[in-house]
């Protein structure tokens, strides 16, 4: 979907992406925040996906501003030195990409427990603590500097979708209803990208945060929503969830390949052909009207 707005898209598995929209703003006649809102609305309308979009001058800041608050929103950090400094100042050191627990502990032992304090530290001090290269990178990151370009990705080898329940869900019918919506969204995304899946994986997350995962190889490569739904139902049935306290379910379409390269078994079932034609018509309607 992002490729409809810019060709410069980099996937960040499992469920994020970077997009450089600098060359698209004039074409769409909006600023970056306006374009981000279009992307958010389109994801919701076409795929029933709630997404958060961070708008900033570089990948580092875009990731951080996207994570800074509740989901399903567009958040913008102005391209202004003072605004960036204020945004970063009170963030913990671990908020910077590449600063893991061990590095954060080392920095904290020197009193550098926030991004603001790291930014105020001399470059030489950071290099003595972390080494020349790591110190230089951290010094730049603490000031919101990131020269990393957005690198277009190869086509995805999998697509996933997740539904989180508002409470512990014991009703198997409601769990299955969530799977229908996920399969519908995955099918639409696969068809939009002209890909088909050879396998489907179901993951169930429980109230105690444990998970169960099952995978099924599909009878044939497909992007057909009824086929994906049937496979999801079968995987769900295999789990035999009786009174299980389910907090979320996710589906992942795997082993993707270009639809044009995949062979499809001929069907002599008129109902199946009608379903595929109706599906294609529904896709065109969604593409045109966004719902």
Order of alpha helices (4+ residues) and beta strands (2+ residues): beta-beta-alpha-alpha-beta-alpha-beta-alpha-alpha-alpha-alpha-alpha-beta-alpha-beta-beta-alpha-beta-beta-alpha
